[in-house]
Every structure is written in structure tokens, then in C-alpha cells.
Amino acid sequence: MTDLTTTVRASRREFMATTGAVVAAGALAFGDWTPASAQAAPLPRRRLGRTGLRVTALSFGAIQLADASHRRVLDYAVDEGINYIHTCPGYTGGRSIQIVGEVMRTKRDQVYLAVKASPGEVDDCLRILNTDHIDVLIPDTNDNSDEERERYAALREAGKIRFSGFAAHGDMEGRIARTAEAGWRDVVLVRYNLVVADQLNPVLDAAVESQKMGFMAMKVAEGPGEFTDKLTRLIRGNANMHTLTPGMNSQDQVRSNIAAIRAAFADGVPHQDLEEEAAEEIALACTDCSACTRACPQAVALDDYRRVDLYLRRGDQRLAEDLKRSIPARHSLAACTNCGACTAACARRIDVLSTARAV
């Protein structure tokens, strides 16, 4: 991992001097591959848009890391070649970022870190993560103002972050388009799966074409089909989705996901066209357009309730409970008047309110 180790260990002064050259060289292409071991095929890498970072096509979503045993899972993932980790100070009540920080004591020079946090949380994150910089800062925000851009510029100048981005849970097409137009964010963490891939691909393509933005996929497990088949289909489906970031909390998950990504890039390996085989089921699924939330006269956080439902369906009880507790009372279902505006606004005619009440 010569390119990664050199970059991480470079001085801040050297980094600031060379950033322009790295960005200029950041055309989308497959990077050089470094074997995880002599016995295994290497994990393919893609350039993360204009950042120039060569990230593995499978990155590690740390959203499920919660106990001491999970440190061994992350250690194993890095040893097997995954070089990009995503965490957040809010995941699992703060345990996720603590576990990542423990692993970073010995493995920081082997990985890039993407952290979903606000500019004001950066100093605390650096301390917990045992590092002096975050590679990609990706808060969940709609703010593309000049004031916000200046905050990120100050953090970059101080050497605390390298690149800026944001996480998009709802209104993804609109948020990506507006951010590309603003032109100063580098990376997007976006919900991307078989349900929404065809819908989002043109938006991703346009953002890459105009701004060379980098894209990370979260919530890749929604929709029908086996999980590993989904990884294969998604990473083959669009070269402008640069890395898939599923949550993982066991070595078995890491092994199967790595195998799926290797298979996706192997010549002549067949894969299911899950979108064709399950077109009807996909047509009925939520696309996170946020029309229901915008239509609610009481400002109920329907996007958050949908995410609670997702976490429950995939077995993440703790994440679901934490998210549900975090919804402010003024935006909870207690404010709902049963007017039906949410369901009426849904282009797929999902019974939005029933789904929200079921969680």
C-alpha cells in the first residue's frame, strides 16, 4: 500500500502543496491493486472522484460496531485489504467510533477514514479516533452556503480534514444536483441499492461529469435477492458508484462481502439481474424521494420512521431504537392528525402512515 502509507504520513505542508496535482489527476479509473494475501485475489479499487483517493470497492460501514468482539472484526477487515472505513460519533451510542479509534492505534496508516460528523465535532472525533486528520468529512446536511464552505476550508487549512462531503438519506436526487451545482463538496454518501439504482445513476453520472464527485453507497441491502448478489449487481451497474459501504459486524460478513466484490470484477463470472427478476417488488418500494415528509403539514419526521423500519427489517434493533428515540417530540407521530397527505403524496402509493405506526 505504498500510495496510501505515503499519503497518510506526508506532512500537512506537503499535502497542501500537492492537493491540486492530486485532484487534477483524479480522473475515474481503477487503481493499482494490492493483494491482501498471497493466496487471495486482490480487492479492486476505484478512485473516489476528484479526491484522488484509491479506495477499495468494498468499504467498511461501522454502523453496527457495538462491543469488544467487534474490534476483531474491523482488524480482520483491514488485514484482508479493505482500506476505507466509515463511522459516526452517533452510531451505537458512541461505541462505533471508539472501536474504530482503538483499531486506528495500530492501523491508521493502512486506511482512509470517512466520518459523518459536523464541523464542530471534528476535534472530538480526532481525539477518539487517535488521529490528527479525517480524510473525508460527510455530515448529514443540506447546507451548501458560503459560510459553510468557509468552515470546511478552515478545517482543511488546519490539516484536520482533507476532503468534504455530505450524507443524503432523503431527496437524494435534488440534494446531489444542488451540491454539484454549488461545486465545493467532494464526496457523497448516498442510499444506493437495487430499488433506486436506475433512478439515481443519471444523477450520479451528471455529478461526476460536471464536478468529478466521489460516491459511497450506504443501505445497499434493501430490495429483493441475496445480499452478495446485490453487491455484485450494484458495483457492476455503475462505474461512478465508487465504493459500497455495507454495515458489517462479523468476520463471516466480511469474508462473504469480499468474495462478492472479487467475483463482481472477475472476468466471465455470471450474476443475477435482480432488477429484472424482481421488477414488480422494486416498483412498490420506497425510493426516499421525501415527498411524504414535505407534504406533512405537521412536519412529522417520516423519513426517519422509514429508516427505523429499514433497521428493524434487517435486524438492527439497537439502531432502530436509538433513531426512534432521537426523533424530537414536535416531529414525532404524536403530532400526526391522520390527514393522509403523506400517502397521497407518495408516487408509489405506499401506506406511509401505517408503516410509520408499525415501528
KEFIGU-975628 format. One record per residue (C-alpha): residue number from 1; x, y, z; residue in three letters. Coordinates in Angstrom, 2 decimals, decimal comma. Layout:
! KEFIGU-975628
<i->NUM px->X py->Y pz->Z aa->ALA> .
...
//
This chain:
! KEFIGU-975628
<i->1 px->0,00 py->0,00 pz->0,00 aa->MET> .
<i->2 px->2,75 py->2,41 pz->-0,89 aa->THR> .
<i->3 px->0,45 py->5,18 pz->-2,16 aa->ASP> .
<i->4 px->-1,72 py->5,11 pz->0,97 aa->LEU> .
<i->5 px->1,10 py->4,92 pz->3,51 aa->THR> .
<i->6 px->2,98 py->7,75 pz->1,81 aa->THR> .
<i->7 px->-0,10 py->9,96 pz->1,69 aa->THR> .
<i->8 px->-1,05 py->9,40 pz->5,32 aa->VAL> .
<i->9 px->2,46 py->10,01 pz->6,59 aa->ARG> .
<i->10 px->3,10 py->13,10 pz->4,47 aa->ALA> .
<i->11 px->3,37 py->16,38 pz->6,30 aa->SER> .
<i->12 px->0,47 py->18,79 pz->6,17 aa->ARG> .
<i->13 px->2,63 py->21,27 pz->4,29 aa->ARG> .
<i->14 px->3,40 py->18,68 pz->1,64 aa->GLU> .
<i->15 px->-0,26 py->17,73 pz->1,43 aa->PHE> .
<i->16 px->-1,41 py->21,32 pz->0,89 aa->MET> .
<i->17 px->1,23 py->21,79 pz->-1,78 aa->ALA> .
<i->18 px->0,28 py->18,65 pz->-3,69 aa->THR> .
<i->19 px->-3,54 py->18,69 pz->-3,36 aa->THR> .
<i->20 px->-4,06 py->20,46 pz->-6,67 aa->GLY> .
<i->21 px->-2,00 py->17,90 pz->-8,53 aa->ALA> .
<i->22 px->-3,84 py->15,01 pz->-6,89 aa->VAL> .
<i->23 px->-7,24 py->16,47 pz->-7,75 aa->VAL> .
<i->24 px->-6,18 py->17,12 pz->-11,32 aa->ALA> .
<i->25 px->-5,09 py->13,51 pz->-11,59 aa->ALA> .
<i->26 px->-8,30 py->12,22 pz->-10,05 aa->GLY> .
<i->27 px->-9,98 py->11,01 pz->-13,24 aa->ALA> .
<i->28 px->-12,17 py->7,99 pz->-12,59 aa->LEU> .
<i->29 px->-10,25 py->4,78 pz->-13,16 aa->ALA> .
<i->30 px->-9,41 py->1,56 pz->-11,45 aa->PHE> .
<i->31 px->-6,38 py->1,94 pz->-9,22 aa->GLY> .
<i->32 px->-3,47 py->-0,37 pz->-8,81 aa->ASP> .
<i->33 px->-4,38 py->-3,39 pz->-6,72 aa->TRP> .
<i->34 px->-2,52 py->-4,62 pz->-3,66 aa->THR> .
<i->35 px->-3,13 py->-8,25 pz->-2,63 aa->PRO> .
<i->36 px->-4,50 py->-8,80 pz->0,87 aa->ALA> .
<i->37 px->-2,51 py->-12,02 pz->0,93 aa->SER> .
<i->38 px->-0,51 py->-14,16 pz->-1,44 aa->ALA> .
<i->39 px->-3,36 py->-16,69 pz->-1,58 aa->GLN> .
<i->40 px->-6,26 py->-14,30 pz->-2,28 aa->ALA> .
<i->41 px->-7,24 py->-12,22 pz->-5,26 aa->ALA> .
<i->42 px->-6,79 py->-8,51 pz->-4,57 aa->PRO> .
<i->43 px->-9,66 py->-6,22 pz->-3,71 aa->LEU> .
<i->44 px->-10,29 py->-3,89 pz->-6,65 aa->PRO> .
<i->45 px->-10,02 py->-0,15 pz->-6,06 aa->ARG> .
<i->46 px->-11,60 py->2,87 pz->-7,65 aa->ARG> .
<i->47 px->-10,61 py->6,50 pz->-7,45 aa->ARG> .
<i->48 px->-13,03 py->8,33 pz->-5,18 aa->LEU> .
<i->49 px->-13,82 py->11,06 pz->-7,67 aa->GLY> .
<i->50 px->-11,71 py->14,19 pz->-7,58 aa->ARG> .
<i->51 px->-10,21 py->13,32 pz->-4,19 aa->THR> .
<i->52 px->-7,77 py->11,01 pz->-5,94 aa->GLY> .
<i->53 px->-8,05 py->8,53 pz->-3,05 aa->LEU> .
<i->54 px->-7,86 py->4,95 pz->-4,30 aa->ARG> .
<i->55 px->-10,45 py->3,24 pz->-2,14 aa->VAL> .
<i->56 px->-11,41 py->-0,41 pz->-2,20 aa->THR> .
<i->57 px->-14,69 py->-1,06 pz->-4,00 aa->ALA> .
<i->58 px->-15,91 py->-2,53 pz->-0,70 aa->LEU> .
<i->59 px->-15,55 py->-0,20 pz->2,27 aa->SER> .
<i->60 px->-16,35 py->-0,92 pz->5,92 aa->PHE> .
<i->61 px->-19,55 py->0,55 pz->7,34 aa->GLY> .
<i->62 px->-19,03 py->0,70 pz->11,11 aa->ALA> .
<i->63 px->-22,65 py->1,48 pz->11,95 aa->ILE> .
<i->64 px->-23,12 py->-1,86 pz->13,75 aa->GLN> .
<i->65 px->-19,92 py->-1,95 pz->15,82 aa->LEU> .
<i->66 px->-21,02 py->-2,06 pz->19,45 aa->ALA> .
<i->67 px->-18,96 py->-4,40 pz->21,65 aa->ASP> .
<i->68 px->-15,40 py->-5,54 pz->22,29 aa->ALA> .
<i->69 px->-15,63 py->-8,50 pz->19,90 aa->SER> .
<i->70 px->-16,26 py->-6,13 pz->17,01 aa->HIS> .
<i->71 px->-12,74 py->-4,77 pz->17,25 aa->ARG> .
<i->72 px->-11,51 py->-8,12 pz->15,94 aa->ARG> .
<i->73 px->-13,97 py->-7,83 pz->13,03 aa->VAL> .
<i->74 px->-12,57 py->-4,47 pz->11,96 aa->LEU> .
<i->75 px->-8,99 py->-5,66 pz->12,47 aa->ASP> .
<i->76 px->-9,76 py->-8,63 pz->10,23 aa->TYR> .
<i->77 px->-11,35 py->-6,44 pz->7,54 aa->ALA> .
<i->78 px->-8,29 py->-4,21 pz->7,33 aa->VAL> .
<i->79 px->-5,96 py->-7,21 pz->7,29 aa->ASP> .
<i->80 px->-7,99 py->-8,61 pz->4,39 aa->GLU> .
<i->81 px->-7,41 py->-5,46 pz->2,36 aa->GLY> .
<i->82 px->-10,36 py->-3,10 pz->2,99 aa->ILE> .
<i->83 px->-8,82 py->0,37 pz->3,09 aa->ASN> .
<i->84 px->-11,79 py->2,69 pz->3,67 aa->TYR> .
<i->85 px->-13,82 py->2,93 pz->6,90 aa->ILE> .
<i->86 px->-16,93 py->4,95 pz->7,64 aa->HIS> .
<i->87 px->-18,10 py->5,78 pz->11,15 aa->THR> .
<i->88 px->-20,05 py->8,42 pz->13,05 aa->CYS> .
<i->89 px->-19,99 py->9,63 pz->16,68 aa->PRO> .
<i->90 px->-23,69 py->8,82 pz->16,96 aa->GLY> .
<i->91 px->-23,50 py->5,19 pz->15,88 aa->TYR> .
<i->92 px->-24,32 py->2,66 pz->18,64 aa->THR> .
<i->93 px->-24,28 py->5,33 pz->21,29 aa->GLY> .
<i->94 px->-20,68 py->6,30 pz->20,54 aa->GLY> .
<i->95 px->-19,24 py->2,78 pz->20,69 aa->ARG> .
<i->96 px->-18,65 py->2,53 pz->16,94 aa->SER> .
<i->97 px->-16,25 py->5,45 pz->16,73 aa->ILE> .
<i->98 px->-14,49 py->4,29 pz->19,91 aa->GLN> .
<i->99 px->-13,88 py->0,84 pz->18,43 aa->ILE> .
<i->100 px->-12,60 py->2,37 pz->15,19 aa->VAL> .
<i->101 px->-10,31 py->4,59 pz->17,25 aa->GLY> .
<i->102 px->-8,90 py->1,59 pz->19,09 aa->GLU> .
<i->103 px->-8,07 py->-0,11 pz->15,80 aa->VAL> .
<i->104 px->-6,54 py->3,11 pz->14,46 aa->MET> .
<i->105 px->-3,86 py->2,98 pz->17,16 aa->ARG> .
<i->106 px->-2,08 py->0,37 pz->15,02 aa->THR> .
<i->107 px->-3,69 py->0,54 pz->11,58 aa->LYS> .
<i->108 px->-4,19 py->4,24 pz->10,77 aa->ARG> .
<i->109 px->-1,56 py->4,20 pz->8,02 aa->ASP> .
<i->110 px->-3,42 py->1,38 pz->6,22 aa->GLN> .
<i->111 px->-6,80 py->3,07 pz->5,78 aa->VAL> .
<i->112 px->-8,73 py->6,19 pz->4,88 aa->TYR> .
<i->113 px->-11,36 py->7,45 pz->7,33 aa->LEU> .
<i->114 px->-14,75 py->8,90 pz->6,37 aa->ALA> .
<i->115 px->-16,65 py->10,36 pz->9,34 aa->VAL> .
<i->116 px->-20,25 py->11,53 pz->9,41 aa->LYS> .
<i->117 px->-19,95 py->14,49 pz->11,75 aa->ALA> .
<i->118 px->-20,45 py->18,24 pz->11,74 aa->SER> .
<i->119 px->-17,50 py->20,66 pz->11,53 aa->PRO> .
<i->120 px->-17,99 py->21,44 pz->15,21 aa->GLY> .
<i->121 px->-17,49 py->17,77 pz->16,14 aa->GLU> .
<i->122 px->-14,18 py->17,32 pz->14,34 aa->VAL> .
<i->123 px->-11,85 py->17,92 pz->17,28 aa->ASP> .
<i->124 px->-13,67 py->15,37 pz->19,46 aa->ASP> .
<i->125 px->-13,66 py->12,85 pz->16,60 aa->CYS> .
<i->126 px->-9,91 py->13,26 pz->16,07 aa->LEU> .
<i->127 px->-9,28 py->12,59 pz->19,75 aa->ARG> .
<i->128 px->-11,48 py->9,48 pz->19,84 aa->ILE> .
<i->129 px->-10,09 py->8,16 pz->16,55 aa->LEU> .
<i->130 px->-6,46 py->8,59 pz->17,65 aa->ASN> .
<i->131 px->-5,55 py->10,53 pz->14,53 aa->THR> .
<i->132 px->-4,66 py->14,06 pz->13,53 aa->ASP> .
<i->133 px->-6,87 py->14,19 pz->10,43 aa->HIS> .
<i->134 px->-10,06 py->12,86 pz->8,87 aa->ILE> .
<i->135 px->-9,83 py->12,00 pz->5,19 aa->ASP> .
<i->136 px->-13,48 py->12,74 pz->4,30 aa->VAL> .
<i->137 px->-15,93 py->14,66 pz->6,49 aa->LEU> .
<i->138 px->-19,50 py->13,75 pz->5,47 aa->ILE> .
<i->139 px->-22,19 py->15,30 pz->7,71 aa->PRO> .
<i->140 px->-25,90 py->14,85 pz->7,07 aa->ASP> .
<i->141 px->-26,62 py->18,40 pz->5,90 aa->THR> .
<i->142 px->-28,32 py->20,44 pz->3,20 aa->ASN> .
<i->143 px->-26,13 py->23,49 pz->3,79 aa->ASP> .
<i->144 px->-24,06 py->24,49 pz->0,76 aa->ASN> .
<i->145 px->-23,74 py->28,14 pz->1,78 aa->SER> .
<i->146 px->-20,59 py->30,22 pz->1,53 aa->ASP> .
<i->147 px->-20,42 py->30,30 pz->5,33 aa->GLU> .
<i->148 px->-20,40 py->26,51 pz->5,50 aa->GLU> .
<i->149 px->-17,77 py->26,30 pz->2,77 aa->ARG> .
<i->150 px->-15,55 py->28,62 pz->4,82 aa->GLU> .
<i->151 px->-15,86 py->26,30 pz->7,85 aa->ARG> .
<i->152 px->-14,59 py->23,39 pz->5,79 aa->TYR> .
<i->153 px->-11,85 py->25,50 pz->4,25 aa->ALA> .
<i->154 px->-10,63 py->26,42 pz->7,74 aa->ALA> .
<i->155 px->-10,56 py->22,76 pz->8,76 aa->LEU> .
<i->156 px->-8,60 py->21,84 pz->5,64 aa->ARG> .
<i->157 px->-6,16 py->24,69 pz->6,19 aa->GLU> .
<i->158 px->-5,59 py->23,43 pz->9,73 aa->ALA> .
<i->159 px->-4,93 py->19,93 pz->8,37 aa->GLY> .
<i->160 px->-7,84 py->18,43 pz->10,32 aa->LYS> .
<i->161 px->-9,75 py->17,21 pz->7,25 aa->ILE> .
<i->162 px->-8,70 py->16,52 pz->3,70 aa->ARG> .
<i->163 px->-11,97 py->16,46 pz->1,77 aa->PHE> .
<i->164 px->-15,57 py->17,48 pz->2,35 aa->SER> .
<i->165 px->-18,83 py->15,76 pz->1,54 aa->GLY> .
<i->166 px->-22,30 py->15,05 pz->2,85 aa->PHE> .
<i->167 px->-24,68 py->12,16 pz->3,55 aa->ALA> .
<i->168 px->-28,02 py->12,02 pz->1,72 aa->ALA> .
<i->169 px->-30,86 py->9,97 pz->3,18 aa->HIS> .
<i->170 px->-33,86 py->11,68 pz->1,56 aa->GLY> .
<i->171 px->-34,48 py->13,85 pz->-1,54 aa->ASP> .
<i->172 px->-31,31 py->12,33 pz->-2,90 aa->MET> .
<i->173 px->-31,64 py->13,45 pz->-6,50 aa->GLU> .
<i->174 px->-32,32 py->17,04 pz->-5,51 aa->GLY> .
<i->175 px->-29,58 py->17,19 pz->-2,88 aa->ARG> .
<i->176 px->-26,95 py->15,69 pz->-5,16 aa->ILE> .
<i->177 px->-27,89 py->18,05 pz->-8,00 aa->ALA> .
<i->178 px->-27,81 py->21,13 pz->-5,74 aa->ARG> .
<i->179 px->-24,49 py->20,11 pz->-4,20 aa->THR> .
<i->180 px->-22,93 py->19,52 pz->-7,61 aa->ALA> .
<i->181 px->-24,12 py->22,96 pz->-8,66 aa->GLU> .
<i->182 px->-22,54 py->24,51 pz->-5,55 aa->ALA> .
<i->183 px->-19,33 py->22,83 pz->-6,63 aa->GLY> .
<i->184 px->-17,28 py->22,66 pz->-3,43 aa->TRP> .
<i->185 px->-18,14 py->19,31 pz->-1,81 aa->ARG> .
<i->186 px->-16,10 py->16,33 pz->-2,95 aa->ASP> .
<i->187 px->-17,90 py->13,16 pz->-1,82 aa->VAL> .
<i->188 px->-21,49 py->11,98 pz->-1,30 aa->VAL> .
<i->189 px->-22,60 py->9,11 pz->0,96 aa->LEU> .
<i->190 px->-25,93 py->8,13 pz->-0,56 aa->VAL> .
<i->191 px->-28,56 py->5,42 pz->-0,16 aa->ARG> .
<i->192 px->-27,95 py->3,24 pz->-3,21 aa->TYR> .
<i->193 px->-29,44 py->-0,19 pz->-3,83 aa->ASN> .
<i->194 px->-31,42 py->-2,16 pz->-6,38 aa->LEU> .
<i->195 px->-34,56 py->-0,16 pz->-5,61 aa->VAL> .
<i->196 px->-33,09 py->3,22 pz->-6,52 aa->VAL> .
<i->197 px->-30,02 py->2,49 pz->-8,67 aa->ALA> .
<i->198 px->-31,67 py->3,09 pz->-12,06 aa->ASP> .
<i->199 px->-33,26 py->6,26 pz->-10,77 aa->GLN> .
<i->200 px->-30,05 py->7,64 pz->-9,27 aa->LEU> .
<i->201 px->-27,50 py->6,58 pz->-11,88 aa->ASN> .
<i->202 px->-28,17 py->9,54 pz->-14,22 aa->PRO> .
<i->203 px->-27,79 py->11,94 pz->-11,27 aa->VAL> .
<i->204 px->-24,51 py->10,32 pz->-10,22 aa->LEU> .
<i->205 px->-23,26 py->10,37 pz->-13,80 aa->ASP> .
<i->206 px->-24,07 py->14,07 pz->-14,17 aa->ALA> .
<i->207 px->-22,31 py->14,96 pz->-10,89 aa->ALA> .
<i->208 px->-19,23 py->13,00 pz->-11,91 aa->VAL> .
<i->209 px->-19,26 py->14,55 pz->-15,37 aa->GLU> .
<i->210 px->-19,56 py->18,13 pz->-14,10 aa->SER> .
<i->211 px->-17,63 py->18,01 pz->-10,82 aa->GLN> .
<i->212 px->-15,84 py->14,65 pz->-10,65 aa->LYS> .
<i->213 px->-17,61 py->13,98 pz->-7,35 aa->MET> .
<i->214 px->-16,97 py->10,76 pz->-5,46 aa->GLY> .
<i->215 px->-19,80 py->8,46 pz->-4,35 aa->PHE> .
<i->216 px->-20,14 py->5,98 pz->-1,48 aa->MET> .
<i->217 px->-23,17 py->3,67 pz->-1,21 aa->ALA> .
<i->218 px->-24,96 py->3,05 pz->2,07 aa->MET> .
<i->219 px->-28,08 py->0,95 pz->2,72 aa->LYS> .
<i->220 px->-27,11 py->-1,39 pz->-0,12 aa->VAL> .
<i->221 px->-29,12 py->-4,30 pz->1,32 aa->ALA> .
<i->222 px->-32,64 py->-3,08 pz->0,53 aa->GLU> .
<i->223 px->-34,73 py->-4,76 pz->-2,13 aa->GLY> .
<i->224 px->-35,05 py->-8,43 pz->-3,10 aa->PRO> .
<i->225 px->-32,35 py->-11,03 pz->-3,62 aa->GLY> .
<i->226 px->-29,37 py->-12,39 pz->-1,75 aa->GLU> .
<i->227 px->-27,13 py->-9,77 pz->-0,18 aa->PHE> .
<i->228 px->-23,96 py->-10,83 pz->-2,00 aa->THR> .
<i->229 px->-25,80 py->-10,84 pz->-5,33 aa->ASP> .
<i->230 px->-26,84 py->-7,26 pz->-4,64 aa->LYS> .
<i->231 px->-23,25 py->-6,20 pz->-4,07 aa->LEU> .
<i->232 px->-22,23 py->-7,83 pz->-7,33 aa->THR> .
<i->233 px->-25,04 py->-6,22 pz->-9,31 aa->ARG> .
<i->234 px->-24,58 py->-2,76 pz->-7,81 aa->LEU> .
<i->235 px->-20,84 py->-2,44 pz->-8,25 aa->ILE> .
<i->236 px->-21,08 py->-3,68 pz->-11,83 aa->ARG> .
<i->237 px->-24,04 py->-1,46 pz->-12,59 aa->GLY> .
<i->238 px->-22,34 py->1,93 pz->-12,44 aa->ASN> .
<i->239 px->-18,63 py->2,73 pz->-12,53 aa->ALA> .
<i->240 px->-19,47 py->6,07 pz->-10,94 aa->ASN> .
<i->241 px->-20,55 py->4,41 pz->-7,70 aa->MET> .
<i->242 px->-17,04 py->4,12 pz->-6,37 aa->HIS> .
<i->243 px->-17,42 py->2,06 pz->-3,20 aa->THR> .
<i->244 px->-20,16 py->0,08 pz->-1,45 aa->LEU> .
<i->245 px->-20,32 py->0,65 pz->2,32 aa->THR> .
<i->246 px->-22,45 py->-2,04 pz->3,99 aa->PRO> .
<i->247 px->-22,53 py->-2,33 pz->7,76 aa->GLY> .
<i->248 px->-20,59 py->-5,37 pz->8,99 aa->MET> .
<i->249 px->-20,28 py->-6,89 pz->12,46 aa->ASN> .
<i->250 px->-18,86 py->-10,39 pz->11,90 aa->SER> .
<i->251 px->-15,90 py->-11,95 pz->10,14 aa->GLN> .
<i->252 px->-18,30 py->-14,10 pz->8,12 aa->ASP> .
<i->253 px->-19,92 py->-10,96 pz->6,73 aa->GLN> .
<i->254 px->-16,54 py->-9,51 pz->5,85 aa->VAL> .
<i->255 px->-15,49 py->-12,73 pz->4,09 aa->ARG> .
<i->256 px->-18,70 py->-13,09 pz->2,06 aa->SER> .
<i->257 px->-18,75 py->-9,42 pz->1,07 aa->ASN> .
<i->258 px->-15,12 py->-9,50 pz->-0,04 aa->ILE> .
<i->259 px->-15,83 py->-12,65 pz->-2,06 aa->ALA> .
<i->260 px->-18,79 py->-10,93 pz->-3,74 aa->ALA> .
<i->261 px->-16,74 py->-7,88 pz->-4,71 aa->ILE> .
<i->262 px->-13,91 py->-10,01 pz->-6,07 aa->ARG> .
<i->263 px->-16,42 py->-12,03 pz->-8,09 aa->ALA> .
<i->264 px->-18,01 py->-8,86 pz->-9,44 aa->ALA> .
<i->265 px->-14,73 py->-7,86 pz->-11,07 aa->PHE> .
<i->266 px->-13,73 py->-11,33 pz->-12,25 aa->ALA> .
<i->267 px->-13,99 py->-11,91 pz->-15,99 aa->ASP> .
<i->268 px->-16,72 py->-14,30 pz->-17,03 aa->GLY> .
<i->269 px->-18,44 py->-14,61 pz->-13,67 aa->VAL> .
<i->270 px->-22,23 py->-14,61 pz->-14,18 aa->PRO> .
<i->271 px->-24,52 py->-12,63 pz->-11,93 aa->HIS> .
<i->272 px->-28,26 py->-12,40 pz->-11,43 aa->GLN> .
<i->273 px->-30,07 py->-9,48 pz->-12,96 aa->ASP> .
<i->274 px->-32,08 py->-8,98 pz->-9,81 aa->LEU> .
<i->275 px->-33,80 py->-5,86 pz->-11,09 aa->GLU> .
<i->276 px->-35,41 py->-7,79 pz->-13,96 aa->GLU> .
<i->277 px->-36,40 py->-10,74 pz->-11,82 aa->GLU> .
<i->278 px->-37,99 py->-8,63 pz->-9,10 aa->ALA> .
<i->279 px->-39,22 py->-5,63 pz->-11,09 aa->ALA> .
<i->280 px->-42,67 py->-5,70 pz->-9,51 aa->GLU> .
<i->281 px->-41,34 py->-5,77 pz->-5,94 aa->GLU> .
<i->282 px->-38,89 py->-2,96 pz->-6,69 aa->ILE> .
<i->283 px->-41,64 py->-0,87 pz->-8,28 aa->ALA> .
<i->284 px->-43,54 py->-0,93 pz->-4,98 aa->LEU> .
<i->285 px->-40,60 py->0,03 pz->-2,78 aa->ALA> .
<i->286 px->-39,78 py->3,41 pz->-1,26 aa->CYS> .
<i->287 px->-37,26 py->5,48 pz->-3,21 aa->THR> .
<i->288 px->-36,51 py->8,02 pz->-0,44 aa->ASP> .
<i->289 px->-37,85 py->10,91 pz->-2,50 aa->CYS> .
<i->290 px->-39,08 py->12,60 pz->0,75 aa->SER> .
<i->291 px->-42,36 py->13,66 pz->-0,88 aa->ALA> .
<i->292 px->-44,27 py->12,30 pz->2,11 aa->CYS> .
<i->293 px->-42,21 py->14,32 pz->4,58 aa->THR> .
<i->294 px->-42,56 py->17,51 pz->2,55 aa->ARG> .
<i->295 px->-46,32 py->17,00 pz->2,27 aa->ALA> .
<i->296 px->-46,92 py->16,57 pz->6,02 aa->CYS> .
<i->297 px->-48,49 py->19,75 pz->7,45 aa->PRO> .
<i->298 px->-47,32 py->18,75 pz->10,94 aa->GLN> .
<i->299 px->-43,67 py->18,18 pz->9,88 aa->ALA> .
<i->300 px->-43,64 py->14,58 pz->11,14 aa->VAL> .
<i->301 px->-40,19 py->13,04 pz->10,52 aa->ALA> .
<i->302 px->-41,47 py->10,36 pz->8,16 aa->LEU> .
<i->303 px->-38,04 py->9,84 pz->6,57 aa->ASP> .
<i->304 px->-36,69 py->8,89 pz->9,98 aa->ASP> .
<i->305 px->-39,56 py->6,49 pz->10,65 aa->TYR> .
<i->306 px->-38,84 py->4,81 pz->7,30 aa->ARG> .
<i->307 px->-35,22 py->4,37 pz->8,36 aa->ARG> .
<i->308 px->-36,39 py->2,85 pz->11,66 aa->VAL> .
<i->309 px->-38,46 py->0,38 pz->9,63 aa->ASP> .
<i->310 px->-35,41 py->-0,46 pz->7,49 aa->LEU> .
<i->311 px->-33,22 py->-1,10 pz->10,53 aa->TYR> .
<i->312 px->-35,87 py->-3,37 pz->12,07 aa->LEU> .
<i->313 px->-36,31 py->-5,36 pz->8,86 aa->ARG> .
<i->314 px->-32,58 py->-6,06 pz->8,63 aa->ARG> .
<i->315 px->-32,36 py->-6,99 pz->12,32 aa->GLY> .
<i->316 px->-30,65 py->-3,89 pz->13,73 aa->ASP> .
<i->317 px->-32,89 py->-3,49 pz->16,78 aa->GLN> .
<i->318 px->-30,50 py->-1,21 pz->18,64 aa->ARG> .
<i->319 px->-30,05 py->1,18 pz->15,71 aa->LEU> .
<i->320 px->-33,81 py->1,31 pz->15,24 aa->ALA> .
<i->321 px->-34,45 py->2,10 pz->18,90 aa->GLU> .
<i->322 px->-31,73 py->4,75 pz->19,02 aa->ASP> .
<i->323 px->-33,05 py->6,50 pz->15,92 aa->LEU> .
<i->324 px->-36,66 py->6,39 pz->17,11 aa->LYS> .
<i->325 px->-35,69 py->7,88 pz->20,48 aa->ARG> .
<i->326 px->-33,80 py->10,68 pz->18,74 aa->SER> .
<i->327 px->-36,88 py->12,00 pz->16,89 aa->ILE> .
<i->328 px->-37,98 py->15,25 pz->18,59 aa->PRO> .
<i->329 px->-41,50 py->15,20 pz->20,05 aa->ALA> .
<i->330 px->-42,62 py->18,01 pz->17,74 aa->ARG> .
<i->331 px->-41,71 py->15,82 pz->14,74 aa->HIS> .
<i->332 px->-42,97 py->12,52 pz->16,16 aa->SER> .
<i->333 px->-46,14 py->10,63 pz->15,30 aa->LEU> .
<i->334 px->-47,77 py->12,26 pz->18,31 aa->ALA> .
<i->335 px->-48,18 py->15,34 pz->16,10 aa->ALA> .
<i->336 px->-49,93 py->13,38 pz->13,32 aa->CYS> .
<i->337 px->-53,56 py->14,32 pz->12,59 aa->THR> .
<i->338 px->-54,23 py->11,38 pz->10,22 aa->ASN> .
<i->339 px->-54,89 py->13,78 pz->7,34 aa->CYS> .
<i->340 px->-53,49 py->11,30 pz->4,78 aa->GLY> .
<i->341 px->-51,35 py->13,89 pz->2,99 aa->ALA> .
<i->342 px->-48,26 py->11,66 pz->3,22 aa->CYS> .
<i->343 px->-49,79 py->8,68 pz->1,46 aa->THR> .
<i->344 px->-51,45 py->10,91 pz->-1,12 aa->ALA> .
<i->345 px->-48,06 py->12,45 pz->-1,96 aa->ALA> .
<i->346 px->-46,34 py->9,08 pz->-2,47 aa->CYS> .
<i->347 px->-45,85 py->8,32 pz->-6,16 aa->ALA> .
<i->348 px->-45,77 py->4,60 pz->-5,33 aa->ARG> .
<i->349 px->-48,89 py->4,75 pz->-3,18 aa->ARG> .
<i->350 px->-47,17 py->3,27 pz->-0,14 aa->ILE> .
<i->351 px->-49,26 py->3,44 pz->3,01 aa->ASP> .
<i->352 px->-46,72 py->5,71 pz->4,65 aa->VAL> .
<i->353 px->-48,57 py->6,27 pz->7,89 aa->LEU> .
<i->354 px->-49,21 py->2,58 pz->8,54 aa->SER> .
<i->355 px->-45,52 py->1,84 pz->8,01 aa->THR> .
<i->356 px->-44,52 py->4,58 pz->10,44 aa->ALA> .
<i->357 px->-47,00 py->3,49 pz->13,10 aa->ARG> .
<i->358 px->-45,88 py->-0,16 pz->12,83 aa->ALA> .
<i->359 px->-42,43 py->0,70 pz->14,19 aa->VAL> .
//
